[in-house]
Amino acid sequence: MTPLAKSIEERLPARLSNSYWVSILIRTALVVSSLCVALLLPFFGLVMALIGSLLCILIVSV
């Protein structure tokens, strides 16, 4: 989550990207959205395992 949060914060204006509360709000929104996807998508664990194994294969083969 941290790389995604940092890239979102970098795109914000300078006065907002330096705010502690904006950072907390962005990270909270990311966690809540992940939770919503996990609850709404059946077999979320299997989907994430498949994505993880495919990415590991790509990393090892490069």
Secondary structure as GFF3:
##gff-version 3
##sequence-region A 1 62
A	DSSP	alpha_helix	2	11	.	.	.	ID=ss1
A	DSSP	alpha_helix	14	17	.	.	.	ID=ss2
A	DSSP	alpha_helix	20	40	.	.	.	ID=ss3
A	DSSP	alpha_helix	44	61	.	.	.	ID=ss4
###
